Amino acid sequence: MQVYTGECQCGNTKVTISLPETLVQYSPRACDCDFCVSRSISYLSHPDGTLEIKSIVPLEIQQQGSEQAMFVTCSQCKTVIAASLQLSDKLVGALNSTLLSDFALLQKSTAVSPKKLSAQEKVKRWQSLWLNVYVNGKQTVA
């Protein structure tokens, strides 16, 4: 696994993503919803990867659109860290790739439009693309 690190704007929340390939192999997904576009977010994940989020401040959860995904946000600088989904047995998600120290190594973002999918289609897509997420060592945001 290849390991990459990053942090939110204020530095209170650190991220470590483990991926099967080097960053140059990945094209992050840029969601076309107003929430993500206004924040210039592009998401990075791989179903065989892992994201570790460690924060010394409380994290906030925001929900948008269909209110299925939880957007993990730093409570201090309001940076969106990741989009996530709590499943019965684990937390899955996708990292805001712009937080990575090596962001420039990624390929150009690919536009995606989850708002065109039904609620069930979104969950199915996320389960097939997103990676396991650990927040301060646990597979839950709370």
Buried (B, 14 or more C-beta within 10 A) or exposed (E): EBEBEBBBEEEBBBBBBBBEEEBEEBEBBBBEBEBBEEBEBBBBBBEEBBBBBBBEEEBBEBEBBEEBBBBBBBBBBEBBBBBBBBEEEEBBBBBBBBBBEBBEEBEEBEEBEBEEBEEEEBBEEBEEBBBBBBBEEEBEBE
